[in-house]
């Protein structure tokens, strides 16, 4: 582990200025989101809303991402990455603050839609930004480091959110206002992330390079086919993920009656475990190759997912949650690096947006399904059923990825890499 950390430090020093600013922005915004996502479901419950409202809010956020990801990717390719990221982050900061103050159900649902729409611009632009400011050899390590920083920042946000809200309650502030104050703090952290985004420097792409990229894309139907194969993989995983991941805080609260601090601590452990897994991801790639590494990590996560769903012991649930979270998410940067390697620079935004759209579609459609099952069958059988369905979907996704991309290994190696 020490060798991996030293390698990460060495790699970080070699990254250019734009990459370092992007990592700084990622750190600050993800701390804010870590605070917000830990507590917002609980905040809605404190306002007196049902599980159905919780599901609708999450579904609307994901629906907005699904709708706006492709237009955002198109605009990112046309405007430039920095403008798209800046616009999305600024609007996201505004919606996070306003969601902490308003209480009307319709307003909260509309603001959730606004959050999803604004964050779509960041989702589709950040990975291409990193790809365009790095070379092919750096990308697996860079994307792993990027996602590891994201997870580490979420750890800080999860812990801060849970502990601060409980502390405010202990000193006499009622539960609703303690949650609201903490959510506002999360919005402040997110807003601070606008500073390094503003400091990023976007270079004008030379016309010659644009023409070369178009030639690389022109007539390459196989490249479009690869993009849509990745989209299929993300759709399957997004459907499974949408059943479970948005409701993990409610799962621990409902089944084990855990406090806000405990929930924040558990979720932060999950993000920390994921960060470590992402750091060692490149080593798995070196040993097994990109495709087999993704499939192996996904399959290894399944027993821990099922364990989490069926146990009535909090410690076993936390153990299962940590390993599922780490193993399942560790393959994400590997997949992104694989896709970005083969897509020309002027199409990276739209390619990434299609992939993200497919994942968000899964969240948008599965949110109400998950909350309905839990409401119908209770906190034990409801979550057990949801976790079991997710396990089956993840298994299908892993087999799909192996079957499709194992056959494409030679194609991936033979196609010319995008100009960087």
PyMOL commands that set and color helices and strands:
alter all, ss='L'
color gray80, all
select helices_A, chain A and resi 2-14+17-46+51-79+81-99+105-132+136-170+175-192+194-199+207-217+221-256+260-288+290-310+314-330+332-342+345-406+409-414
alter helices_A, ss='H'
color red, helices_A
deselect
rebuild
show_as cartoon
